Amino acid sequence: MLRQTLPVDRQYLEKVRKQEEALQDTETPRLKKRLIRSVVLLLILMYFSMGHMMWGWPIGPLENVSAGVIGLIEMVLAAVIMYINRAFFVNGFKGLMHGAPNMDTLVAMGSGVSFLWSLYVLAGLFSGAGGAGYAEGMEVVHGLYFESAAMIVTLITVGKMLEARSKGKTTDALRSLISLVPETAQVERGGEELTVGIDYVREGEVVVIRPGDRIPVDAVIIEGSTAVDESALTGESMPVDKKVGDQVSAATINKSGFIRAKATRVGEDTTLAQIIDLVSDAAATKAPIARTADKIAGIFVPCVLGIAALVFVIWMLLGHGTAYALERAIAVLVISCPCALGLATPVAIMVGSGVGARNGILFKTAAALEETGRVEIIALDKTGTITGGNPSVTDVFPCHGVSKDELLEVAAAVESRSEHPLAKAIISHLGNTTLRISDYQEFAGGGVRAYTWDGSRAVSLAGGNAAFMKENGVATADIDRLQKETAEFANAGKTSVYFQKGGRLLGVLALADAVREDSKEAVRKLRELGIRTVMLTGDRKKTAEAIAAEVGVDEVVAEVLPDGKEEVIRKLMEQGKTAMVGDGINDAPALTRADVGIAIGAGTDVALDAADVVLVNSSIADAVKTIRLGRKTLRNIHENLFWAFFYNVLLIPLAAGAYTGLFGGWTLSPMIAAAAMSLSSFCVCTNALRLNLIKFD
């Protein structure tokens, strides 16, 4: 087969690259440059204001200049530093002018007031108000706050840079997913194998995937078998064996065999593309608790401005002088900057969403992540969620005097040509047979019948329900006897398929929608978390109760239609925060109604669209991980909010000078206040990053 290469179309890839660029941490490098410039100038400023003025460090040719010149140098250096960090002033005063003061408003006012007061004092020095002598002039310069004005914005920039770095780390998982998007694929067209750009692959085309290749699109294998590394999407480190008929996903890696696969989803429709979009959307939305924090901050900032003004007035009335009163007011403005409060929720949400993505749990919105942490009741669909969704043979029961091999041979032969789901399950379990059949007939609602040759005569074969067996010559007494012997099958909700040969009853095969291997353990863990488990199904009550008893759910609601499931969810929501886990079209109304809709990743598109959370691994065990991650994220947010408020409650009085009489003169300068504020923001971000340490197993 010839191999050619076509040009790469960049339309889809361009979108992917833009997503990747949007996630690039451009803020940290920009703030780093700003900080370096500020620090260099601040060190020079501090050399003049403290090194020379307090400790007599030499300043070369400026050694004998007047105090006013030293003050002017400090003013210029401070002004340049403030200009470098002008974003605080632009954003802060914009918010103030629009009647919505923000955290930058407090920083801008703290730094700006320090600068303006120092400018006023310096102007007084040059006008003679500060005294005519050199000593008096130096005393006035000691009272300048230019270094505080510069130090405040510099230290807050340190905090901003640390915040930016923390936020940048939260998108690492998403950037790594985007980097997995392949640019080309090998497709078969007109008897040739072509290397084409990923945008050229069309649904239904055959793609060729060799060992070591990254799978370019979602596809179903039509030839070959292999082991696929799906860790990029599911978080599972062990390769998964794949054979003809199995699904493979874009961005996973073909580890061993050569396969040909038919593309089922391409471009923006692939699982990888949907994951990228979902995680991006979740990071861009706000959780309800974040909106509450925003409202609090909107009230908090004006209150702080009022407190700062009140502190200034009180100290003036107490006779401490303008400089001292102003220092206390500025310290209150700076220490109260609600950066930590503003960061408490979004950073935790971003980290939590990233952790979920790495473990195959996709939260569509920030609200979904928060609401998951509050879930008290979880409703589980049966078919496809608790069970595998496909019937399988669970029991083989031959009649007395009939060998198991004979029963299985006839069952395999009779069902070999049927397209019925039960027949497919039997063939999948038994494999093919060498027994030849003819005159095959299928009877809807009854069973199948055929003939085989035994020497020179034709012998009838049949498989189906009990009534069909009686119609095909099996004695009623034989059927009744076998039904009594296999009564436990019916009690367990299993479906019995009987088989006969030449009118002689051979035995029965019991089939059931088998419980997933991890369902029982998942339900146990959910109950350990204190969550009430309810199973919803449209199946027969007896079957549902048997499954419920096996997995250990608290409650069963059976024989309900889709609108009935929605009504059940509505009632459960009156009893507590409710999540619904499902995979089918019939689950969509319930998924939409629930406080949190959780869709199994292998489910229908309708279910995935209706849900708030998607479990990529298609495992109910991940529902447990989802609840745990939601709870840990919510707890982390509460911790962040507590420390943000505790920090302000503790340090605002200190900045105001309220502890002066109690602790022998404890006060807080504006510079130390700025450092403490930056440290609080850093602590909140660091606490949120602890979510990356979550171990689910």
N, C-alpha and C positions, 0 to 999 in steps of 0.2 A: 504494500500500500504506500503510495507516494505521500510525502510529508511536505507541506508548504507553510509559509508564514504570511499572514495578512496584517495590514497596519492595525495598530491598537487605537480603538475609539476611546476618547477621553471623557465622554459625557458623564457616565456613572462614576468613573474614577475621579473626575474633577470634583464631584460632590463629596466623595469620600475624603479627598485631600483637604477640602474646605472644612469638613468636620474635624479632621485631624489638626488643621491649623488653628481652628477655634479653641481647641483644647490645649494648645501649646501654652506653656507658662511664660507669657511675655511680660507679665506684671513684675515678677521677681527680678529679672535682669534690670528692668527700668528703675525699680525702687533701689536696687543695689547701687547703680550708678549715682542716683540721687543721694543715697546715704553716704557714699564715699566722699563726694564733694562736700556734703554738709559736715562730715566728721573732720575733714582736713581743715576747713575754715574754722570750725568750732574749736579745734585744738589751738589754733593761732589766737582766736578770741580769748580762750581760757588762759593762754599764756600771758596775755596782757592783763585781763581782769583779775586773775588770781595769782599767777606766777610772779608777775612784776609788782602788782599793787599790794599783794599780801605778803609775799615772801622775798621780794626784792630781786627777782631774777633779772639779769641784764637784757636790755633791748637795743644795744648798739648805739647807732647815731641818734636814736630817739630818747636817749637816756635823760637828757636835760630839758625835754619839751614840757610844756605846761600840762596840768591835769586836764584842761579842756581838750587838748589835742588827743590825749589818751582816750578820752570819752568819745571823741569823733571817730577814732579808729575803731573802737568797739561798736559804735553805731553803724558804721559802714559794713563791717564784717557781719553783724547781726542782720542788717537789711539784705545783704546778699544771700545769707542762709535762708532767710524767710522767703526770698524770691524763688530760690531753688525749690522750696517746699510750698509754693504758692497754691498748690491744689487744695490744701487745707482751707485757705482763705476764700478761694473762689467758691468751693462747694459749701463751705460753712455759711458764708454771707448770702449766697443764693437761697439756701434753705431758710435763713432768717428773714430775708425779704419776701419770701413766699409764705411766710407764716408757719413754716414747718422746720424749725431748728433741729439740727441733727448732731451726731457725735463730732463732726468736723467743726460745727459752730462753737462748741466748747473749746476745742483746741485753738481755733482761730482767735477767739476772744481772750483766752488765757495768754497766748503769745502776743497778740496785738495790744492788749492792755499793758502788758509788761513793757513793750517797746515804746508805746505812746507816753507812758508815765516817765520812762527813762529819758525820752526826748524832751519832755517838759522840764525835768530836773536839769538836763544838760543846757537847755536854752536859758534857764535861770542862772546857771553858772557863768555863761558868757555875758549875760546882762548885768552881772554883778550881784545877783540875788544869792548866789552861793558863797559869797565872801570873797574878799580881795586877795587874801594871802594864799601861798602855795599849799600850806597844810590844810587850810579850810577847803581849798579846791579839791585836794585829794580825798578829804572826808566826804565831799559831795559825790565824787566819782565812785567811792565805795558803795554809795546808795543806789547806783544805777542797776537796772535789771536787764541790760542788753543780753548778757550771757544766758539769763533765764529764758528770754524770748526765743533765742536761738536753740537753746538746749531742749526746750519743750517740743518744738517741731522735729528736731533731730531724733529724740528718743521715741516719739510717736511713730516716726518713719521706721525705726528699728522694729517696732511692734507690727507695723503694716507689712514690712518685708517678711517677717516670720509668719504672719497670717497668710500671705501670698504663697509662701513655700508650702505651708500646710495644705492649702487649697489645691496647689499644683499636684501634690502627692495623691490626693483623692481621685484624680482623673487618670492615674497611671493604668488602671485596669481597662478603662475605656479606650485609651490611646493604644494599648497593646492589642485590643480587639480590632481596631481600625487598621493597624499595621498588618493584620492577617489577610486583608482583602487581596486576592491574587489579581494580577494584571492580565494574564493570558490563560487560555485553556486549549486543549487539544480536542477537536471535534471531527466527526466523520461526515463528509459531504460528497455525494457523487462518487463514492468509491475511493475517495482520497482522505487522508488525515491532515487536517489543517491546524496550524497554531494561530489562534485568533485572539483579538482583544476581548476582555471579559464582557464588554457591552455587545459583542457580536453573537454571543451564545443565546440561542432561542429555546423557549420551552418545547420539550419533545425531542430535541436533538440528542444524539448519542455523543457522550464525552468519553475520552480515553484517559485512564488514570493509571500511571505506572507506580511501582514501589518508590516511596520517597516523595511523590508528588503531593502538593497541597490540593485538596479537592476544590474545584473552582465554583461549583453551584450545588444547590440541593438537588439530589437525584436518587433514582432507584436502580439498584444493580440489576443488569440483564445478563451479564456473563462474568464468571470468575468469582473468587472468594478472597477475602483478605482480613487483616486486623487493622482497625482504624483508631488512631489516637484522637480522641474527642476532648482532651483536657482543656483546650482553649475555650470550648463552649460550655462544658458540663462541670469542669473542675475535677473529673475523675481521672486519675493517673494511669489506670490500667487500660490498655488497648481493648477495643470491643470487636469481637469476631463478626464479620459480615458475609452474607452469601446472597445468591440470587433472590430478588424480591425484597431485600432489606433497604432501608433508607440510609443515605449518607448526606452529610451537611457540608456546606461551603466552609472553608477555613480549617477543616479537620485534615489530618494527614494519613495518607495511605501508607501503612508501615511495611506491608509484605507483598501481597499478590497483585497481579495485573487484573484490572477490572474494566468493564465497559458498563456505562450507566446512562439511563435516559434522564435528561434534565427535567425536573418538576417545578423548580422555582429558580428564577434567575434575577440578577441585578438587585434592585431594591426589595424584591420579594423574598430573598433568601433569609434563612434563620439568622445568619450573622448580621445582615442589614437591619432586620427588625430588632435584634438585641441592641445594636448601636443606637437606633432611634429611640428605643424605650428608655435606655439608661440616660441618654442625652436629655430627653424630655423630663425624666424624674429629677435630674440635677437642676433643671431650669425652673421647676415649680416650687412653691412654698408650702410647707406643712401648716396646718391650722395653728399649731403651737408657735410657729415662727411669726404668723400674722399677729398673734397675741403679744409676742415680744415686741413687734414693731409698734403696736399701739401703746404699750407701756413706755417704750423709748420716746414716743411722741409726747407723752405727758411728762416723762422724766426730765427731758432737756429743759423745758421752760421752768420746771420746778427748781432745777439746779441753778439756772440764771437768777431766779428769785432768791435762792439761799445765798448765793455769792454776794448779791447786792445787800442782803440783810446782814451777812457777816461783816462786810465793809462798814456799814452804818454802826453796828454794835461796837466794833473795836474803835471806831472814831469817837463814839459817845463815851467809851471807857478811857479815852484820853491817850491812846497808844500811838497816835500820829498817823498821817496819811500813808507813809511808806509801809508801816507794819500792817495796817488795815488792808491795804492793797495787796500785799503779799499773801495774806490769809485768803482773800477773795479769789486771787488768781489760782492759788493751790486748790481751792474747792472746784473751780472750773475745770482744771486739768485732771484732778483725781477722779472726777465724776464722769469723764468721757465714757459713754456706754458702749465702747467697742466690744468688750467681752460679752455684753448682753446681746448685741447684734450678731455676734459670731456663734453664740451658744447653740442655736438650732441649725443654721444652714451647713456648718462644717460637719456636724454629726450626721445630718441627712446625706451629705455628699459621700462621706466615708461609708456609711451604712449601705447606700446604693451600690458603691463600688465593690464592697465585700459580697453583697448579694450577686452581682454580675459574675464575679469570679467563681461563685459556687452554683451557677445555673439558676439563680433566683432573680427575676426581673421585675422591679417595681416600676409601674408606669408613671406614678406621680409620687411626690414627697408625702402627700397626704396618705397614700396607700401604705407607705412604710410606717408612718406614725400610727395609723389606725390598726395595723397588724399587731402592734405592740399592746393594744388594748383588748384584743379578742378574748372573749370568755366562753363562747359556744362555737363549735365548728361543725357544719353540716357537710357530710361526705356523700357524693354520688356513688352508687354501687358499681355499675357496669363501666369498665374502663378506668376507674379510679381505685376502688378497693379491690376489684377483680381485674383480670387482664383484658376483659372485653371480648374475648373469643372463647367458644366452648372447647373443652378438651376431654379426652377419655380419662375417667377417674377410677373406674372399676370394670373388671372383666369377670363375668359369672357364668361358666358353662353348666348345662344341665347334667344330671346324674348319667354317667355312661358316655358322656361326650368329652373329648379331650379339648383342652384350651386351644391347641394348635388348629384343630378342625374348625372351631368357632371363629377364630381369627382369620383363617383362610377364606371362609365363606363371607365374613363381614367385609374383608378387603375387596373381594371380587364384586360383591353386590353394590358397594358404594363407590366403586372406582370411576363410574361414569357420571355420577351425580354432582350437581353444582350447589346442592343444599349445604348450608354452613355446618350442619351436624355431620354430613357425609365428608366434607373437607377435613373436619376435625378427626374423624375416624381414620381416614387415609393418612393424615399427617402423623397419627400415632402408630399405625400399623405398617405403613409403607405399601408397596405394590404387591400383587400376587401373581402366581403363574397359572392360576385357575382361569380357563377360558370361559367366557360367557357369550350368550347371543340373545336375541329378542328382548333387549333391555327395555323396560317400561318404568316410568315414574308417575306416581299418583299423588297429586297435591293433597296435603293434609293426612296422608296415610303412610306411604313408604315407597319402596322400589321393588321391582320383580324382574328376574331374568332366568335364563336356562343355561345349564351346562351339560356336557355329555359324560355319561358314566358307562363306558363300554360302547354299547350300540344304542342306548336309549337316552332320551333327554330327561334331565332331572330339574325340577323347579327350585329356584332359590328366591328368598325374599327377606327383606329387612324393613322394619317400621314399628309402628305402635302396636299395642295389644289387639285393638280392633282389627287392624290390617292383617295381623297374623291369623285371626279367626277366619277372615275372609279368604285366606290362602291355605286353608285345609288343616290348620293346627287345632287340636282339640281344646275346647274351652277349659276342661279340667287341668290340662297341662299349663295353660296360661295362668289360671288362678293359683295353682300350686307354686309356680315360679314367682308370681307377684308377692305371695306371702313370704317366700324365702328371701326376697330382695326388698322387703318393705322399708328397710332403712334408707334405701336410695330415695324413695319418695319423701320420706320424713326429712331428708337432708336437702330437699329441693332439687334433686338431680333428675335429669331426663333419661328415661330408659328406652333403648332401641333393641327390639327383639329380632332374632334371626332364625330362619328355618330352612331345611333342605329336604325336598321331597315330602313335605308335609310333616316332617319331624322337627320339633322344637329343639334348637341347639343351645340356646342360652341368651344372655342379655349383656349389652354394653351400657354402662352408665356414664353420662356426660354432664358436665357442669362448667359454668364460667368460673374457672379456678381463681382462688384468692391470690393476689400478688404476693410474692415471697416476703416483701417488706411491710405489708399492710398491718399484720398483727402487731409487729414491733412498733410501727408508727402510731397506732392507736394507743398502745400502752404508754408511749412517751407523751402523747398528747394529754392523757389522763393524769400522768405524773406532773404535768405542768398546771394541773388544776382546770383543764378545759373540758367542758361537757361535750361529748361526741354524739352526733345524731347521723344515722344513715338514711338517705333519701333514695327511693327507687320506684320505678314504675312496674317492677317485677312482682310476681306472686308473693303473697305474705309468707307462705311456708318457706319458699326459697330464700326470701330476705331474712327471715328469722334464723335460718340455718347459717347463713353467711355472717350475720351479726353475732351469733353465739361463737362462731369460730374466731372472729377477730376481736371481740370484746367491746363493741360500742355500747354506749349507755342507753340508747333509744333507737327504735326503728320506725320509720314511716314508709309503708309500702303501698303499691298500687296507686301511685299518684301521677297525674299527667303534668306536663310542663307548667301549666298555670297553677296546678296544685302545689308544685314545688315552690313556686314564688310565694304562694299564700302561706306555706309552712315557714318559709324564711321570714316573712313579715311578722308572724306570731313569735318566732324565736327572738327577733330583734327587740320585741317588747320586754324580753326577759334578760337581755344582756347584749353586749357587742358581739355580732355574729359574722363569721366567715363562711363562705360556701366554696367547696372544692368540687370541680366537675370538668367534663371534657367534651360533652356533646352539644348538639344544637338544642336539645330539649333542656339543657342546663342553663342556657343563655339568660332567660328571664330571672332565674334565681341568682345567677352570678351578678346580674345588674342590680337586683334589689338588695343584696347583702351589703353590710357595712364594708366588707372586703371580699371581692370575688377573686378566687384563685383558680387559674386554669392549668390543667395538665398540658404540657408542651406538645404532646402528640395528638391533642384533640383537634376539633374542627376550627376553622377560621372564625366562625361566628362566636364560639366559646372564647377564643383568644381575644377577640375584639371586645367582648362584653366584660372581660375580667380586669381587675386592677393589678393582679400579680400573675406572672407566667412562670411555671416550673419547667425549665428547659429539659431536665432529665426525665420528665414524665413519670416521676416517682412520688407517691404519697409521702414517702419519708422526708421529702424536701418541704412538705407542709410544716413539719416539725421544725426544721431549720428556719423556715420563714417566720414562724411565731417567735422562736428564740431570738432571731436577729432583730425583729421588730421590738421586742421587749428590751433587749440590751441597748438598742439605739435610743428608745424612749427614756430609759434610765440614764443614759449618757447625757441626753438633752437636759433632763431634770438636774443632774449633777452640775452641768455647766451653768444653768440658770441660777442654781443655789449659790455657787461660788461667785458669780457675777454680782448678785444682789448682796451677798455677805461681804464681799470686798467693799462695796459702796457704803453699806451700813457701818462698817468698821472704820473706814478711812476718811469718809467725809467729815465726821466730827474732829478727827485728828488734823485734817487739813485746815478746818475752820478755827483750830486752836482751843476746842472745847475741853481737851484734856490737860490744858496748861496748869490749872490749879491742882489737879489730881496727881499728876506724875512729874512734878518738878520741872515744868517748862517744856513738855513734849510738844514739838511743832513739826510741820512738814513743809519744806521749801518747795516752790514750783518745780524745780529740777528733779527732786526726789519723787514728787507726785507724778511727773511725766514718766519716770522710770518704772514706778509701781504700776501705772496704768498699762504700759507696754507689757510688763510681766504678766498682768492678769489676762490679757488677750492671748499671750503665748501659752499660758497654762490651759486656757479653754481649748485652744487648737490641739495641744498635746493630748489632752484628755480625750478629745474626739478621735484622734488617731489611734488610740488604744483599741478601738473597734476592729482594727486590722489584725489584732491578736486573737480574735475569736476562733475557737476550735469547736467544730460541730460534733466531732466523733469522740 
